[in-house]
Amino acid sequence: MILDRPLLGIACKLLATVLFAVLFAAIRWLGPDFPIGEMVFFRGGLGALVVVIAALFTGGPALLKTNNIRSHALRSSAGTIAMFCNFAAYTLLPLANATAIGFAAPLFVVVMAAFILSERVHIYRWSAVIIGFLGVIVIAGPEASLSRSALYGALFALGGAGLQGAAMVLIRRMSAYEHSITIAFYFMLTSTIVSLLTLWFGWQIPTASETAVLLLAGISGGLGQIFLSFSYRYSEASVLAPFDYAAMIWAVILGYLIFGELPGPQVWVGGAVVISSGLLILWRERMLGRQRPLPSTAL
């Protein structure tokens, strides 16, 4: 049930975007030489702990039970692979670049909703999708053409956005019969188990500073998940959706303060195009009376 407290919902959503920005900054700090699976393990394990605590305080252990294992398996698989892709992207790209490409997720939602959910998608949203992907090319093109790591990072970011879009489509179907905390719990549990399997590919014993950053990543990601869930409890999805793009502000600020990164002109231009496309999709769906997009719990 949605409570009519939009300002509280917006505050929760903005806080969630800040916490996720801290998560990605932590991943960026650990860098490409730190095992991705180990980062996912800390993110998933600590996130699951935070979700369990939230469940105990809000609805009790019953929130962690489900009779829809198959649906959770599909959603959690998409989300877990998306997490691996996104973490790889943030170790290879500046924060703002990876964040801007990640905004392509709603574009994939439109495509998948048309082909998987058989939703009718007309010229307005198809046009927004095409323009949005052109924006992604603008963001990634110059650096990807000069650096192999930038190319790989852009491909990982785009793949992560696509899988996140798939997860959002699955959440759209599951939300009719599952609580958001239940969905988040099984996603965290799956990502923890899958990431643990990468132990055989070589983890490393983190230093004291790396351990602190890993703990920061897991806790900030878990808290971000909780505040994201609560934001959609207090306000409509269509009201909250534009505040997703606040993540770009935090990415620029943290990128500059921690890593000395400033986005190039192509990132500002391409990011504006992708964001405008997402807002156009949102506007069109509000005109059609839909509450889209649903809360993103892919991370």
C-alpha positions as CSV (number, residue, x, y, z in Angstrom):
1,M,0.0,0.0,0.0
2,I,1.3,3.5,-0.9
3,L,1.0,6.1,1.8
4,D,0.4,9.7,0.6
5,R,3.6,11.3,1.9
6,P,5.4,12.4,-1.3
7,L,8.0,14.6,0.4
8,L,9.1,11.8,2.6
9,G,9.2,9.5,-0.4
10,I,11.3,11.9,-2.3
11,A,13.7,12.3,0.6
12,C,14.1,8.5,0.9
13,K,14.7,8.3,-2.9
14,L,17.4,11.0,-2.8
15,L,19.1,9.4,0.1
16,A,19.1,6.1,-1.7
17,T,20.8,7.7,-4.7
18,V,23.5,9.1,-2.4
19,L,24.1,5.7,-0.8
20,F,24.3,4.0,-4.2
21,A,26.8,6.7,-5.3
22,V,28.9,5.9,-2.3
23,L,28.7,2.2,-3.2
24,F,30.0,2.8,-6.7
25,A,32.7,5.2,-5.5
26,A,33.9,2.4,-3.2
27,I,34.0,0.0,-6.1
28,R,35.8,2.5,-8.2
29,W,38.4,3.0,-5.4
30,L,39.1,-0.7,-5.2
31,G,39.8,-0.7,-8.9
32,P,40.2,-3.2,-11.7
33,D,42.9,-5.2,-9.9
34,F,40.5,-6.3,-7.0
35,P,38.4,-9.4,-7.7
36,I,34.9,-8.5,-8.9
37,G,33.4,-11.6,-7.2
38,E,34.9,-10.6,-3.9
39,M,33.3,-7.2,-4.1
40,V,29.9,-8.7,-5.1
41,F,30.2,-11.1,-2.1
42,F,30.6,-8.2,0.4
43,R,27.9,-6.2,-1.3
44,G,25.4,-9.1,-1.4
45,G,26.2,-10.5,2.0
46,L,26.1,-7.3,4.0
47,G,23.2,-6.1,1.9
48,A,21.2,-9.3,2.8
49,L,22.0,-8.7,6.5
50,V,20.6,-5.1,6.3
51,V,17.5,-6.3,4.4
52,V,16.9,-9.0,7.0
53,I,17.1,-6.5,9.8
54,A,14.7,-4.2,8.0
55,A,12.3,-7.1,7.5
56,L,12.3,-7.9,11.2
57,F,11.4,-4.3,12.0
58,T,8.7,-3.8,9.4
59,G,6.9,-7.0,8.8
60,G,8.6,-9.8,10.6
61,P,10.2,-13.1,9.3
62,A,7.1,-13.7,7.1
63,L,8.5,-11.1,4.6
64,L,11.4,-13.5,3.9
65,K,9.2,-16.4,2.9
66,T,8.0,-17.0,-0.7
67,N,6.2,-19.6,-2.8
68,N,7.5,-18.1,-6.1
69,I,11.1,-19.5,-6.2
70,R,11.1,-19.6,-10.0
71,S,10.2,-15.9,-10.4
72,H,12.9,-15.0,-7.8
73,A,15.5,-17.1,-9.6
74,L,14.9,-15.3,-12.9
75,R,14.9,-11.9,-11.3
76,S,17.9,-12.6,-9.1
77,S,19.9,-14.1,-11.9
78,A,19.4,-11.0,-14.1
79,G,20.2,-8.7,-11.2
80,T,23.3,-10.7,-10.1
81,I,24.9,-10.7,-13.6
82,A,24.0,-7.0,-13.9
83,M,25.9,-6.4,-10.6
84,F,29.0,-8.1,-11.9
85,C,28.8,-6.1,-15.1
86,N,28.2,-2.8,-13.3
87,F,31.0,-3.3,-10.9
88,A,33.4,-4.1,-13.7
89,A,32.3,-0.9,-15.5
90,Y,32.9,1.2,-12.5
91,T,36.4,-0.1,-12.0
92,L,37.2,0.8,-15.7
93,L,35.3,4.1,-16.2
94,P,35.1,7.4,-14.4
95,L,32.1,7.5,-12.0
96,A,30.1,10.0,-14.2
97,N,30.7,8.1,-17.4
98,A,29.5,4.7,-15.9
99,T,26.6,6.4,-14.2
100,A,25.4,8.2,-17.4
101,I,25.5,5.0,-19.4
102,G,23.6,3.2,-16.7
103,F,20.7,5.6,-17.3
104,A,20.0,3.5,-20.4
105,A,18.2,0.9,-18.2
106,P,14.8,2.4,-18.8
107,L,15.4,2.3,-22.5
108,F,15.9,-1.5,-22.3
109,V,12.7,-1.7,-20.2
110,V,10.7,-0.3,-23.1
111,V,12.2,-2.7,-25.5
112,M,11.7,-5.7,-23.2
113,A,8.2,-4.7,-22.2
114,A,7.3,-4.7,-25.9
115,F,8.8,-8.1,-26.7
116,I,8.4,-9.9,-23.3
117,L,5.2,-8.4,-21.8
118,S,3.6,-7.7,-25.2
119,E,2.9,-4.1,-24.3
120,R,2.0,-1.8,-27.1
121,V,4.8,0.7,-27.6
122,H,4.1,3.6,-30.0
123,I,6.3,6.0,-31.9
124,Y,6.9,8.4,-28.9
125,R,8.7,5.8,-26.8
126,W,10.5,4.1,-29.7
127,S,11.8,7.5,-30.7
128,A,13.0,8.1,-27.2
129,V,14.7,4.7,-27.1
130,I,16.6,5.4,-30.3
131,I,17.6,8.9,-29.3
132,G,18.7,7.5,-25.9
133,F,21.0,4.9,-27.4
134,L,22.5,7.6,-29.6
135,G,23.3,9.5,-26.4
136,V,25.1,6.4,-25.0
137,I,27.2,6.3,-28.2
138,V,28.1,10.0,-27.6
139,I,29.2,9.3,-24.0
140,A,31.2,6.2,-24.8
141,G,32.4,6.8,-28.3
142,P,35.5,9.1,-28.0
143,E,37.2,7.4,-25.1
144,A,36.2,3.9,-26.2
145,S,37.9,4.5,-29.6
146,L,41.2,5.4,-27.9
147,S,41.3,3.0,-24.9
148,R,40.6,-0.7,-24.8
149,S,39.7,-0.5,-21.1
150,A,37.3,2.4,-21.7
151,L,35.7,0.3,-24.5
152,Y,35.3,-2.7,-22.2
153,G,34.0,-0.5,-19.4
154,A,31.3,1.0,-21.8
155,L,30.3,-2.5,-22.9
156,F,30.0,-3.7,-19.3
157,A,28.0,-0.6,-18.4
158,L,25.7,-1.1,-21.3
159,G,25.3,-4.8,-20.6
160,G,24.6,-4.1,-16.9
161,A,21.9,-1.5,-18.0
162,G,20.3,-4.1,-20.2
163,L,20.2,-6.8,-17.5
164,Q,19.0,-4.2,-15.0
165,G,16.2,-3.4,-17.5
166,A,15.4,-7.1,-17.6
167,A,15.3,-7.2,-13.8
168,M,13.0,-4.2,-13.7
169,V,10.6,-5.9,-16.2
170,L,10.5,-9.0,-14.0
171,I,10.0,-6.9,-10.9
172,R,7.1,-5.3,-12.7
173,R,5.4,-8.7,-13.0
174,M,6.4,-9.8,-9.4
175,S,5.2,-6.7,-7.6
176,A,1.6,-7.8,-7.9
177,Y,2.2,-10.7,-5.4
178,E,5.6,-10.1,-3.7
179,H,6.8,-7.4,-1.2
180,S,9.8,-5.3,-2.3
181,I,11.8,-6.5,0.7
182,T,11.2,-10.1,-0.2
183,I,12.4,-9.4,-3.8
184,A,15.5,-7.6,-2.5
185,F,16.3,-10.4,0.0
186,Y,16.3,-13.2,-2.5
187,F,18.4,-11.1,-4.9
188,M,21.0,-10.4,-2.2
189,L,21.0,-14.1,-1.2
190,T,21.5,-15.2,-4.8
191,S,24.3,-12.6,-5.5
192,T,26.1,-13.7,-2.3
193,I,26.0,-17.4,-3.2
194,V,27.0,-16.9,-6.9
195,S,29.8,-14.6,-5.9
196,L,31.1,-17.1,-3.4
197,L,31.7,-19.5,-6.3
198,T,34.3,-17.2,-7.7
199,L,36.5,-17.9,-4.7
200,W,38.2,-20.6,-6.8
201,F,39.2,-18.0,-9.4
202,G,41.4,-16.3,-6.9
203,W,40.4,-13.8,-4.1
204,Q,42.9,-11.8,-2.2
205,I,43.2,-11.0,1.5
206,P,42.2,-7.3,1.7
207,T,44.3,-4.8,3.5
208,A,42.8,-2.9,6.4
209,S,41.8,0.0,4.1
210,E,40.3,-2.3,1.5
211,T,38.3,-4.1,4.2
212,A,36.9,-0.8,5.4
213,V,35.9,0.1,1.8
214,L,34.3,-3.3,1.2
215,L,32.3,-2.9,4.4
216,L,31.3,0.6,3.3
217,A,30.2,-0.8,-0.1
218,G,28.1,-3.5,1.5
219,I,26.5,-1.3,4.1
220,S,25.8,1.7,1.9
221,G,24.3,-0.6,-0.8
222,G,22.1,-2.4,1.7
223,L,20.9,0.8,3.3
224,G,20.3,2.3,-0.2
225,Q,18.1,-0.7,-1.0
226,I,16.0,-0.1,2.1
227,F,15.5,3.6,1.5
228,L,14.7,2.8,-2.1
229,S,12.0,0.4,-1.0
230,F,10.5,2.9,1.5
231,S,10.5,5.7,-1.0
232,Y,8.0,3.7,-3.1
233,R,6.0,3.0,0.0
234,Y,5.4,6.7,0.6
235,S,5.0,8.1,-2.9
236,E,4.0,7.1,-6.5
237,A,6.6,5.7,-8.9
238,S,5.8,8.4,-11.4
239,V,6.6,11.1,-8.8
240,L,9.9,9.5,-7.8
241,A,11.3,8.5,-11.1
242,P,12.9,11.8,-12.1
243,F,14.9,11.8,-8.9
244,D,16.9,8.8,-10.2
245,Y,18.9,11.2,-12.2
246,A,20.2,12.9,-9.1
247,A,22.7,10.1,-9.2
248,M,24.6,12.0,-11.8
249,I,25.1,14.9,-9.4
250,W,26.6,12.7,-6.7
251,A,28.8,10.8,-9.3
252,V,30.3,14.1,-10.5
253,I,30.9,15.4,-6.9
254,L,32.4,12.1,-5.6
255,G,34.4,11.6,-8.8
256,Y,36.0,15.0,-8.5
257,L,36.5,15.0,-4.7
258,I,38.0,11.4,-4.5
259,F,39.5,10.7,-7.9
260,G,40.0,14.2,-9.4
261,E,37.7,13.2,-12.3
262,L,35.8,15.8,-14.3
263,P,33.4,14.6,-17.1
264,G,34.3,15.6,-20.6
265,P,31.9,17.5,-22.8
266,Q,30.7,14.3,-24.5
267,V,29.6,13.0,-21.1
268,W,27.5,16.1,-20.4
269,V,26.0,16.1,-23.9
270,G,25.4,12.4,-24.1
271,G,24.2,12.2,-20.5
272,A,21.7,15.0,-21.1
273,V,20.4,13.1,-24.2
274,V,20.0,9.8,-22.3
275,I,18.3,11.6,-19.3
276,S,16.0,13.5,-21.7
277,S,15.0,10.2,-23.4
278,G,14.2,8.7,-20.0
279,L,12.1,11.6,-19.0
280,L,10.3,11.5,-22.3
281,I,9.4,7.8,-21.7
282,L,8.3,8.7,-18.2
283,W,6.1,11.6,-19.5
284,R,4.5,9.3,-22.1
285,E,3.7,6.6,-19.6
286,R,2.2,9.1,-17.2
287,M,0.0,10.3,-20.1
288,L,-1.0,6.7,-20.5
289,G,-1.9,6.5,-16.8
290,R,0.8,4.0,-15.9
291,Q,2.9,4.0,-12.8
292,R,6.3,3.4,-14.4
293,P,9.1,2.7,-13.9
294,L,8.9,0.4,-10.9
295,P,11.6,0.7,-8.2
296,S,14.9,-0.5,-9.4
297,T,16.3,-3.1,-7.0
298,A,19.0,-4.4,-9.3
299,L,21.8,-3.2,-7.1
